[in-house]
């Protein structure tokens, strides 16, 4: 039972974030509830889904690993982490500007439009 509750909680957490992303759903909810109402409802439902997920996770009997990374994954993660920190620092220290602006992108935005996500 705990494993099925955990899977149901994971599905609920996914659905609570996927449904508002579907085309037309978010604008319809914002029109009906107003932006503050939508944000409050989405926050409460997301927090409830996350809480259920954490509680269900604690109750699952984990007898083995779901995923075991390859031997080379740890050194690769350690090697790429400084790159990630530089991209985040560049993202936070450079203004993005407007996408349709006639000015050329500056700083890290000359390399990528979304350095934080990269």
C-alpha positions in Angstrom: 0.0 0.0 0.0 2.7 2.6 0.8 4.3 2.2 -2.6 1.0 2.7 -4.4 0.3 5.8 -2.2 3.8 7.1 -3.1 3.2 6.6 -6.8 -0.3 8.3 -6.5 1.3 11.2 -4.6 4.0 11.5 -7.3 1.3 11.6 -10.0 -0.7 14.1 -8.1 2.3 16.4 -7.7 3.0 16.1 -11.4 -0.6 16.8 -12.4 -0.9 19.8 -10.0 1.9 21.4 -12.0 1.1 20.1 -15.5 -2.6 21.0 -15.7 -2.1 24.8 -15.2 0.5 24.6 -18.0 -1.9 23.2 -20.6 -3.0 25.8 -23.2 -5.9 27.8 -22.1 -6.3 26.3 -18.6 -4.2 29.0 -16.7 -5.8 32.0 -18.5 -9.3 30.5 -17.8 -8.5 30.0 -14.1 -7.0 33.5 -13.8 -10.1 35.0 -15.5 -12.4 33.1 -13.1 -10.4 33.4 -9.8 -8.3 36.5 -10.5 -4.6 36.4 -10.3 -4.3 36.4 -6.5 -7.0 33.7 -6.3 -5.3 31.6 -8.8 -1.9 32.0 -7.1 -3.4 31.1 -3.7 -5.3 28.1 -5.0 -2.3 26.8 -7.0 0.0 27.4 -4.0 -2.2 25.5 -1.6 -2.8 22.6 -3.9 0.9 22.4 -4.8 1.9 22.5 -1.1 -0.7 19.8 -0.2 0.6 17.6 -3.1 4.2 18.1 -2.0 3.3 17.3 1.6 1.5 14.1 0.6 4.5 13.2 -1.5 7.0 13.7 1.3 4.8 11.8 3.8 4.3 8.9 1.3 8.0 8.9 0.6 8.8 8.4 4.3 6.5 5.4 4.5 7.8 3.5 1.5 10.0 0.5 2.3 13.0 1.1 0.2 15.0 -2.1 -0.1 17.2 -1.1 -3.0 18.3 1.7 -5.1 16.1 2.8 -8.0 19.0 4.3 -9.9 22.7 3.7 -9.5 24.8 6.2 -11.4 27.7 5.2 -13.5 31.2 5.3 -12.1 32.2 8.4 -14.2 29.1 10.4 -13.2 30.5 11.6 -9.8 33.7 13.1 -11.3 31.7 14.6 -14.2 29.3 16.3 -11.7 32.2 17.7 -9.7 33.9 19.0 -12.9 30.8 20.6 -14.3 29.6 22.3 -11.0 32.0 25.2 -11.3 30.6 25.9 -14.8 27.1 25.9 -13.4 28.1 28.3 -10.7 29.7 30.7 -13.2 26.6 30.6 -15.4 24.4 31.4 -12.4 26.7 34.2 -11.3 26.8 35.6 -14.9 23.0 35.3 -15.0 22.5 37.2 -11.7 25.1 39.9 -12.5 24.0 40.8 -16.1 20.7 42.4 -17.1 18.9 40.4 -19.8 17.3 43.3 -21.7 14.3 43.0 -23.9 14.1 40.1 -26.4 13.0 42.4 -29.3 15.3 45.2 -28.4 17.5 46.7 -31.2 20.5 46.5 -28.9 22.9 43.6 -29.0 22.8 41.2 -26.1 25.5 41.8 -23.5 27.6 39.6 -21.3 26.6 36.0 -21.0 23.4 36.7 -23.0 25.7 36.8 -26.1 26.3 33.1 -25.6 22.9 31.9 -24.5 19.5 33.5 -23.8 18.9 31.4 -20.7 22.2 30.9 -18.8 20.4 30.0 -15.5 18.6 27.1 -17.1 21.7 26.0 -19.1 
